[in-house]
Amino acid sequence: MKGLLNQIALGVFGLLAISTLLLAIFNDHGAIQVHSQSQKLTAIETEVAKTQAENQQLNNEIHLLRTDPLTIERIAREEQKLVKPGEIVLVTPGEAPQQDH
């Protein structure tokens, strides 16, 4: 009889141990969920760092556009195709001038 009680107690203890282990792994705060949330956090932190770097680059560009005459001139020449009075513009065959419609 005592051996049977010990086996029952051992079985109940084993089931409780397995149940506790399964809950620790699969519940809302279990190891799998924690790992998943950790990966999401890492991805978000990477995106935040990327966005902050881009923001810093844009702030630097804004500062240069507000304060640096050479940057302003470069943008005007490259993007707006502006020239200084008296300059001669050479257009190569591959660079046909754009006409506004």
Secondary structure, DSSP 8 states (H G I E B T S, - for coil): -HHHHHHHHHHHHHHHHHHHHHHHHHSTTSHHHHHHHHHHHHHHHHHHHHHHHHHHHHHHHHHHHHH-HHHHHHHHHHTS----TT------TTS------
